[in-house]
């Protein structure tokens, strides 16, 4: 084999590897993992007006959209600064690749049945036997497997599990942990606080932590928040005090989101 052909195959192999994976370095070890796809669902035709005190992370969280997609759809660059009165689209412009409107199937053109040749005799009408038709049985697709996480999650608070995650149920997009008012609420993993406020209806005093480009965690119904936006927190660090803001009793509402979509926290937290 010539030197030129050897060089060609080596170059092709390197290019293929670069296209299919990204390299992640963690604590002295180098590991290769597939790039995480984004799964934002656009709301075509829907816009929101930014209110005072709102952040892009908060708006994206409330609408189940990945903040990177929401920023791209509105031409907003990092660090994702928005202003009161600004109008944001919850869907991409034409030509963007973050998400596209589902394709529709064009109607099939009508066809004219072929003309039967004329006959000298007219056949008498005969009843046409029909078979009873059975509607096809449709099997719902199996649920998508939970995305794998390299994050070391830990329980955010001591207490009793009250409510579990239910996929597709707007009021059960996480778990509820009951406890005494004043119980510490701790960060479930290392990260950066990207939201600390009470502007999201139904969550009370809320803290949202970004752990990576794809993973967020949220802590709602707190009595008090102990961290501000931009704070760097460590796993187990206290970030709030358990309370009942927006809830009928003292509890912590805890969510884990992957690319903006809620996932079952019990699939990632250590077994109790």
C-alpha positions in Angstrom: 0.0 0.0 0.0 1.4 3.4 -0.9 2.1 6.2 1.6 -0.5 8.4 0.0 -3.3 5.7 0.5 -2.2 5.1 4.1 -2.5 8.9 4.8 -5.9 9.0 3.1 -7.4 6.3 5.4 -5.9 7.8 8.5 -7.4 11.2 7.7 -10.9 9.7 6.9 -10.9 7.8 10.2 -10.1 11.0 12.2 -12.8 13.0 10.4 -15.4 10.3 11.1 -14.7 10.2 14.8 -14.9 14.0 15.0 -18.4 14.0 13.4 -20.0 11.4 15.7 -18.8 12.1 19.2 -17.5 14.7 21.6 -14.7 14.3 24.1 -15.4 14.9 27.8 -12.7 15.2 30.3 -13.5 14.5 33.9 -11.1 14.5 36.9 -8.1 13.3 35.1 -9.9 10.7 32.9 -10.7 11.3 29.2 -14.0 9.8 28.0 -15.9 9.9 24.7 -19.7 10.2 24.7 -22.3 10.9 22.1 -23.5 14.5 21.8 -26.9 15.0 23.6 -29.7 15.8 21.2 -32.1 18.7 22.0 -35.8 18.0 22.2 -37.5 21.3 22.5 -41.1 21.4 21.3 -41.9 24.8 19.7 -45.2 26.5 20.3 -45.9 27.9 16.8 -47.5 31.3 16.8 -47.1 31.8 20.5 -45.2 34.8 21.9 -44.6 36.1 25.4 -43.9 39.6 26.7 -41.0 39.8 29.2 -42.1 41.1 32.6 -39.9 42.9 35.0 -37.7 40.4 36.9 -38.0 37.6 34.4 -35.1 35.7 33.0 -34.7 33.7 29.8 -34.1 30.6 31.9 -37.3 31.2 33.8 -39.4 31.6 30.6 -37.7 28.5 29.0 -38.4 26.5 32.2 -42.0 27.5 32.4 -42.6 26.5 28.8 -40.6 23.3 28.7 -38.1 24.6 26.2 -34.3 24.3 26.1 -32.9 27.8 26.9 -30.4 27.4 24.0 -33.2 26.9 21.6 -35.3 29.8 23.0 -32.2 32.0 22.7 -31.5 30.9 19.1 -35.1 31.4 18.0 -35.0 35.1 19.2 -31.4 35.9 18.2 -30.2 36.3 21.8 -26.6 35.5 22.7 -25.0 34.5 25.9 -25.4 35.5 28.7 -29.1 35.6 27.6 -30.0 39.1 28.7 -33.6 40.1 28.1 -35.5 43.3 29.0 -39.0 44.1 30.3 -41.5 44.6 27.4 -39.4 42.5 25.0 -41.5 40.0 22.9 -40.1 36.5 22.6 -41.2 33.8 20.2 -41.7 30.3 21.5 -41.0 28.9 18.0 -38.2 29.2 15.4 -38.2 31.5 12.4 -38.2 29.9 9.0 -34.9 28.6 8.0 -33.6 27.9 11.6 -32.7 24.3 12.4 -33.4 24.1 16.1 -36.9 22.8 15.5 -39.3 22.6 12.6 -43.0 22.5 12.1 -44.3 18.9 11.6 -44.6 18.1 7.9 -48.0 17.6 6.5 -48.9 15.0 3.9 -50.2 16.7 0.7 -53.6 15.5 -0.4 -53.6 12.8 -3.1 -54.9 13.8 -6.5 -58.3 12.5 -7.4 -58.3 9.8 -10.0 -61.0 9.0 -12.6 -62.0 5.3 -12.7 -61.4 3.7 -16.1 -64.4 3.6 -18.4 -65.8 0.1 -18.9 -66.4 -0.9 -22.6 -70.0 -0.8 -23.7 -71.9 -4.1 -24.0 -75.0 -5.0 -26.0 -76.7 -6.5 -22.9 -77.2 -5.0 -19.6 -76.4 -7.4 -16.7 -78.9 -7.5 -13.9 -77.8 -5.9 -10.7 -76.4 -8.4 -8.2 -76.0 -7.9 -4.5 -72.3 -7.5 -3.7 -71.2 -9.5 -0.7 -69.2 -7.5 1.8 -67.0 -8.7 4.6 -67.2 -7.1 8.0 -64.1 -5.0 8.5 -62.1 -5.0 11.7 -60.4 -1.7 12.5 -56.6 -2.1 12.8 -55.3 -2.4 16.3 -52.8 0.3 17.0 -50.1 -0.3 19.6 -48.9 2.9 21.4 -45.2 3.4 21.0 -43.1 2.4 24.0 -41.9 5.3 26.2 -38.5 6.7 25.3 -35.7 5.5 27.6 -34.6 7.9 30.2 -31.4 9.8 29.2 -28.2 8.7 30.9 -26.6 11.2 33.2 -23.0 11.5 34.3 -24.0 13.8 37.2 -23.8 12.5 40.8 -27.2 13.4 42.0 -28.1 13.5 45.7 -31.4 14.0 47.6 -32.1 17.7 48.0 -33.8 17.4 51.4 -34.7 15.1 54.3 -38.3 14.1 54.5 -41.0 11.8 53.2 -41.8 11.3 49.6 -45.4 12.6 49.1 -45.9 12.7 45.3 -44.1 11.0 42.4 -43.4 12.1 38.9 -46.2 11.4 36.3 -45.2 11.9 32.6 -47.4 14.4 30.8 -49.2 15.6 34.0 -48.5 19.3 34.3 -48.8 19.4 38.1 -46.5 16.3 38.6 -43.4 17.1 36.7 -41.2 16.2 39.6 -41.5 14.8 43.2 -42.7 16.4 46.4 -40.8 15.8 49.6 -42.6 16.7 52.9 -40.8 17.9 56.0 -40.9 20.4 58.8 -40.9 24.1 57.8 -37.3 25.3 58.0 -35.7 22.0 56.9 -32.6 22.8 54.8 -32.9 22.5 51.0 -29.6 21.5 49.4 -28.2 21.5 45.9 -28.6 18.1 44.3 -25.3 18.5 42.4 -22.6 21.0 41.6 -23.8 23.9 39.4 -24.6 27.5 38.8 -27.8 29.2 40.0 -29.6 30.5 36.9 -32.9 31.5 38.5 -33.8 32.6 42.0 -37.2 34.2 42.4 -41.0 33.9 42.7 -42.1 34.8 39.2 -43.1 31.3 38.0 -46.8 30.7 39.0 -47.3 27.5 40.9 -43.7 27.2 42.2 -43.6 29.7 45.0 -40.1 30.8 46.0 -38.0 28.9 43.3 -34.4 28.1 42.7 -33.1 26.7 39.4 -29.6 25.3 39.1 -27.8 24.6 35.8 -25.5 21.6 36.1 -24.5 21.3 32.4 -25.7 22.5 29.0 -28.4 19.8 29.1 -29.3 19.3 32.8 -31.1 21.6 35.3 -32.7 21.0 38.7 -35.4 23.1 40.3 -36.4 23.6 44.0 -39.9 25.1 44.6 -42.2 26.2 47.5 -39.3 27.4 49.7 -39.9 29.6 52.7 -36.7 31.5 51.8 -34.0 31.4 49.1 -30.4 31.6 50.2 -28.6 32.0 46.9 -28.8 34.6 44.1 -28.6 34.1 40.3 -25.0 33.6 39.2 -23.9 31.9 42.4 -21.7 28.8 42.1 -22.9 26.0 44.4 -21.6 22.6 45.4 -23.5 19.4 45.9 -25.1 19.3 49.4 -24.7 23.1 49.9 -27.8 24.7 51.4 -29.6 26.9 48.9 -33.0 27.4 50.5 -35.3 26.7 53.5 -38.3 24.4 53.1 -41.7 26.1 53.2 -45.1 26.3 51.7 -45.1 29.2 49.3 -47.6 28.2 46.6 -48.3 24.9 48.3 -50.9 23.8 50.9 -48.3 22.4 53.3 -44.6 22.5 54.0 -42.8 20.6 51.2 -40.1 20.8 48.6 -41.1 20.4 44.9 -38.0 19.0 43.1 -37.6 18.6 39.4 -34.8 17.4 37.1 -34.9 18.6 33.5 -33.0 17.3 30.5 -32.8 19.8 27.6 -35.8 21.6 29.1 -38.0 18.5 29.5 -38.9 17.1 32.9 -37.6 13.6 33.7 -38.4 11.3 36.7 -36.0 12.3 39.5 -36.3 8.9 41.1 -34.5 7.4 38.1 -31.4 9.4 39.1 -31.5 9.9 42.9 -29.8 7.3 45.1 -32.2 4.6 46.4 -33.7 5.2 49.8 
